[in-house]
Amino acid sequence: MFPSVTRVSAVDIVRARYCNMDYIFLSSITSAGSLPIVLSYNVMCQWLKNFWTRIESLPEHLRGRLQKGNFKGVIPKFHIVVHEELCQQLYSLHYTPGVGRTDGEGIERNWSVLNGAACSMKEMGPGTRRDTLDDFCGFSNYKKVLAFGKWSLFFSNELNSILQ
């Protein structure tokens, strides 16, 4: 089980194959239009090798809007240190315009919680497993929403001290 996070959901992947990742990725960006897309993936350097060839076999409605010019693949900062120097240069977030100080490790933050439930979830049927993943990810989002108030207060005080 390898959940993958799209912009609005998580996907329960039973076997992590590139064809599955291609389909999940393209399905998640169908409404993106021509917006620039930055995707972080631990093995981006391997996944992108034949990506453009692989997606030719997928339906037109999935691959229609994706162009090489509006898509950039990166490797998350924690994972990139074990890659070869060429991968670090080509796929580093440090050299990617428009991403700010993103680390690309968003999904990894859920693993500490999800790993604790993994033993139980592997015994579950598909429906129960998806419901459990949904509950865990929903709780993670709930904690983020609760933290908004703390962070907005922090940044508000920070901004006030700068302006004075």
C-alpha positions in Angstrom: 0.0 0.0 0.0 1.5 3.3 -1.1 -0.9 6.2 -0.8 -0.2 9.0 -3.2 -1.6 12.5 -2.6 -3.2 14.4 -5.4 -4.4 18.0 -5.0 -7.7 16.8 -3.4 -7.3 13.2 -2.4 -5.1 10.3 -1.6 -4.8 7.2 -3.8 -4.4 3.7 -2.3 -1.9 2.1 -4.7 -1.6 -1.7 -4.2 1.3 -2.0 -6.6 3.5 1.1 -7.3 4.1 0.8 -11.0 4.9 3.7 -13.3 1.7 3.1 -15.3 -0.3 3.5 -12.2 1.5 6.7 -11.2 1.1 8.1 -14.8 -2.7 7.5 -14.6 -3.0 9.0 -11.1 -0.9 12.0 -11.9 -2.7 12.8 -15.2 -6.1 12.3 -13.6 -5.3 14.7 -10.8 -4.4 17.5 -13.2 -7.2 17.3 -15.7 -8.7 20.6 -14.4 -5.4 22.4 -14.1 -5.6 23.9 -17.6 -2.4 25.4 -18.7 -1.2 26.3 -15.2 2.4 25.4 -14.5 2.7 22.1 -12.6 5.5 21.1 -10.2 5.4 17.5 -9.0 7.7 16.0 -6.3 8.3 12.3 -6.3 11.1 10.3 -4.6 12.2 8.6 -7.8 11.4 11.5 -10.3 14.6 10.9 -12.2 13.5 7.3 -12.9 9.8 8.0 -13.4 10.4 10.7 -16.0 12.8 8.6 -18.2 10.0 7.3 -20.5 7.1 9.3 -19.2 6.3 11.1 -22.4 6.4 7.8 -24.4 4.3 5.9 -21.8 1.5 8.5 -21.7 1.0 8.2 -25.5 -1.0 5.0 -24.8 -3.3 6.8 -22.3 -6.6 8.4 -23.4 -6.4 11.9 -25.0 -8.6 13.5 -22.3 -5.9 12.7 -19.7 -2.8 13.8 -21.6 -4.3 16.5 -23.7 -3.3 19.6 -21.6 0.1 18.5 -20.3 3.0 19.9 -22.1 6.7 19.7 -21.4 6.9 23.5 -21.0 4.3 23.7 -18.2 5.5 20.6 -16.2 8.5 20.4 -13.9 9.4 17.2 -11.9 11.5 17.6 -8.7 12.8 15.3 -6.0 11.8 16.2 -2.4 14.7 17.7 -0.4 15.1 14.9 2.1 15.3 12.3 -0.6 17.5 14.1 -3.1 20.7 13.9 -1.0 21.0 10.1 -1.8 20.7 10.7 -5.6 23.6 11.2 -8.0 25.0 14.6 -8.5 23.3 15.0 -11.9 19.9 14.1 -10.4 20.5 16.7 -7.7 21.2 19.4 -10.3 18.3 18.5 -12.6 15.6 17.8 -10.0 16.4 20.1 -7.0 13.8 22.4 -5.6 16.6 24.8 -4.9 16.9 25.5 -8.7 13.2 25.4 -9.5 11.6 28.9 -10.0 8.2 29.5 -8.4 8.3 27.0 -5.6 9.6 29.3 -2.8 10.9 27.4 0.2 8.9 24.2 -0.5 10.6 21.0 0.6 8.3 18.7 -1.4 7.9 16.3 1.6 4.2 16.9 2.3 3.0 13.3 2.0 5.9 12.1 4.1 4.5 13.9 7.1 1.6 11.5 7.1 3.7 8.4 7.2 4.4 8.6 11.0 0.7 8.3 11.6 -0.2 5.9 8.8 2.7 3.5 9.6 1.1 2.9 13.0 -2.1 1.7 11.3 -0.4 -0.3 8.5 -0.5 -3.6 10.4 -4.3 -3.3 10.9 -5.0 -2.0 7.4 -3.3 -4.8 5.6 -5.8 -7.2 7.1 -8.7 -5.0 5.9 -10.8 -5.3 2.8 -10.5 -2.5 0.2 -13.5 -0.5 1.4 -12.5 -0.5 5.0 -8.9 0.3 4.2 -10.0 3.3 2.1 -12.3 4.5 4.9 -9.5 4.2 7.5 -7.0 6.0 5.2 -9.6 8.7 4.7 -10.1 9.0 8.5 -6.4 9.3 9.2 -5.8 11.8 6.5 -8.9 13.8 7.5 -7.6 13.9 11.1 -4.3 15.2 9.8 -6.1 17.9 7.9 -8.1 18.8 11.0 -4.9 19.3 13.0 -3.6 21.6 10.2 -6.7 23.7 10.3 -6.4 24.0 14.1 -2.9 25.2 13.7 -3.9 28.0 11.3 -4.9 30.2 14.2 -1.6 29.7 16.0 0.4 30.4 12.8 -1.7 33.4 11.7 -1.2 34.9 15.2 2.6 34.3 15.0 2.9 35.9 11.5 0.7 38.8 12.5 2.9 39.5 15.6 6.0 39.1 13.4 4.7 41.5 10.8 3.7 44.0 13.4 7.2 44.0 14.9 8.7 44.5 11.5 6.4 47.4 10.6 7.0 49.2 13.9 
